[in-house]
C-alpha cells in the first residue's frame, strides 16, 4: 500500500517537474509570450543563404528619393567667367542637370488674429458684431493642426504629455500645457464617434474578421482591450471583462456576425454559434514546438509537419486531396491519444485530475478539427490571426512607455483614436491630414457615409 502511494507521489512530482521545466524553457517561439520577453536570451535570426547578391534584388520595388516635378524654390547655378577670361551671357547657357535637396522648413507656429468689429445701426440703434469662424471661442487657443499633431504624438507615437510639451518647446518655443493635450484628445474622441460606428458596421459586414484581446491597466485595475479587424478596418474597444460579458456587450460587433471568425481558440468566441470559426495556425505551431522541445510527444512533430505542408500546398491541390488530408489528420490524433493517456484519478485529491498540456492540445485539435483546417479548404480564410495581433500590439508599446492609463476614459479615448488611425493607414490615407479634418468635423470615413 505504501509502495503504491510512493509511486503515485513520484509520478505527481515528475509531472510537476516537467511543467516547471516547460515554463523555464518557454519563449516567443514555443508559446504566446511576446518576443520582447525573450530578453538577452533571444537567439539572433539566422540569415537565409541565397545565391544572389546582398541588398535589393532585381524587380524589388524600392522607396528611394525621387526628384519632384514641382519644386518649391529653384536656385540657378550659372558659370560667370571662363578660365580664359571670357564672360558668359545668358544666351550661351543651357540646362545641364538638376539636383534637389529635400529639407524641412523652419518650425514656426502661425498666429492668426481675428479682429471682431462692431457697429451701431443708425436706424434702430442695434449693436452688430462680426462673426468669427466656428470653433474660435477664446481670446487665445490652439488651431486644429496643432491639436491634431498633439493627438498624433500622444496616441500613435506613444509620447507622454511631458514629452509632447518638451517637443513643442524645442520645435516651436511654445510649451503646450498637458491639459491642452488632453483636451485635444478628448475633442478628437468626441468627433470620431460617428466614424467609430461606421468602422464597427463595416467590420460586422465583412466576411472574414480577426479578433483578439489583451490586458491593460486603467485606474490601477486590469481591463481588456478587444479588437475586431479586417484588411481595411480596425475596431477597438475597452471593457472590464475579457470573456462573454465583453463579447456580448453593446460595444462588441459579434452578436449578429455570421462570417468567418479568426481567433486563437479563446473559449468565449465559440459561444457565437452563428459565426464560422477558424483557428490561428501560428498559435498551434508554437504549442506543438513546445512539445517537440520536451522530446516526449513524438506525434507533435508529425502534426506540425502536416500543418506546414498543408499551408505550403496550393489551394487547388488541397481541395483535390481533402479526404487524404483529413484522414492523415485523424490518424495522427489517434496516435497522439495513445501516446498521451488521460490522467489517472487520485482518490486523495477531489475534483477533476489535471491534464497535461499535450493532452489538452490534442483534445482541442480533435474537438476543433474543422476550425483548425478552415484555412485549408476556404481560400478567404488566412492561416494565422496575425492581423488582429498587429492591430492590438501598439497598446503594449503604449503601456511600456506610460505604464498604465490613469482613467478608464483615457483608455477609451486611446482605443477609439488608435482604431481610426489604423483604419486610415490601411486605406493609405495621410493620418495627420485625416486628424486635422476630424477637428473640422469630417474625415474620409464619414465622407463614405455621406456618399
DAHUUR-V816132 format. One record per helix or strand of 3 or more residues. SS is the DSSP state (alpha for helix, beta for strand). FROM is the first residue (numbers start at 0). TO is the last residue. If there is no record, write none. Layout:
ss:SS from:FROM to:TO
ss:SS from:FROM to:TO
This chain:
ss:alpha from:1 to:24
ss:alpha from:34 to:40
ss:alpha from:89 to:91
ss:beta from:117 to:119
ss:beta from:126 to:128
ss:alpha from:143 to:155
ss:alpha from:160 to:171
ss:alpha from:177 to:190
ss:alpha from:192 to:203
ss:beta from:207 to:217
ss:beta from:220 to:228
ss:beta from:233 to:238
ss:alpha from:243 to:246
ss:beta from:259 to:262
ss:alpha from:266 to:270
ss:beta from:275 to:278
ss:alpha from:280 to:293
ss:alpha from:297 to:311
ss:alpha from:314 to:319
ss:alpha from:321 to:338
ss:alpha from:356 to:366
ss:alpha from:368 to:371
ss:alpha from:373 to:376
ss:alpha from:385 to:401
ss:alpha from:407 to:425
ss:alpha from:430 to:439
ss:alpha from:443 to:449
